[in-house]
C-alpha cells in the first residue's frame, strides 16, 4: 500500500473502493450529519458518495480522505440548497434528527471539541447558517481544514472563505469551551433530568422556575405528522406557562420518561406502551445548572435512529 508522504494517508490508487468504504465511511458520515442534521440523509449521502467513486478512475486522486470530504460537502451543499424550499414549506418548526448512542458508533474517535460539535444543541445552532456558511464553518471549526483547501473544494477564494467563516461566527452565540464528561457530570445531568421530569409531571411552577434559564427557548417538531406546538417560544414567562399548562402537551404526561444517550449526551426518550413516541433534548447553560433549550422531536420520521 502506498502512502502520501505529506498526509500519511493511503493513496487512492493503492486501494479498492471497498477498502475506501471501510476506512472512511465513518468519517464521511460525520461530515454529512453535521452538514445535513439528518441521520437518514447522511447515510444516503455516504452510500451515494462511494457509489460515485466506483464509476471514477482513482489514479489521479492522491489523498483519499480529503477527496471524500470534498465529495460529501459538495453533495451536502447541493442537497441543502435544493431542500430550502422544502424546509420553507415544512409544517411547523424544523429540528435536526436526533441520533442514538448506538449510532454514535458511526462517528470516529474525535477530540472533546469535535464531540461537542455533534451535540444536539450544536446541530440546532447550525440551522441559523446558510448552506455555504455551514459548509465553511463545519470544515474549519469541526474538522480544522485549512482555508486554502476549503476554498479549493467550494470554488471560492481563500479570503472569501475567511469572510464567510467570520460572518457565520457572528451569527452564532458564544459557547463555553467543552469539557470532558466525567461520572460527576453525568450524575449531575441525570439529577437535573429527574428534577425536570418530576416538575413537569406535577405541574410544579416553583420548581420549574428554579430549573429555567433566564432566556429559555422551546421548539417542537411534529412535521405535520403529529399535532404539537407550532412556533418556537422564546420568553421565560411563556415557556414556563407552556411547561406547566394543564391543556398543552398533556399527552406527554402519559408517557414513560427514560433518560437516554442521544448525540453523545443524556436526554429524554418518551415511551408509549414501550415504543418511542417523542424525544426531548435539553440544552443546559454554561454552568450546567439550568435549562436554556427544550427541543421536542415528535415527527416519527425523525425518530427512526433512536428507535433502532
Buried (B, 14 or more C-beta within 10 A) or exposed (E): EEEBEEEEBBBBEEBEBEBBBEBBBBBBBBBBBBBBBBBEBBBBBBEBBBEEBEEEEBEEBBBBBBBBBBBBBBBBBEBBEEBEEEEEEBEBBBBBBBBBBEBBEBBEEBEEEBBBBBBBBBBBBBEEBBBBBBBBBBBBBBBEBEBEBBBBBBEBEBEBBBEBBEBBBEEBEEEEEBEEBEEEBBEBBEEBBEBBBEBBEEEBEEBBEEBBBEEBBBBBBBBEBBEBBEEBBEEBEEBBBBBBEEEEBEBBEEBEBEBBBBBBBBBBBBBEEEEBBBBBBBBBBEEEEBBBBBBBBBBBEBBEBBEE
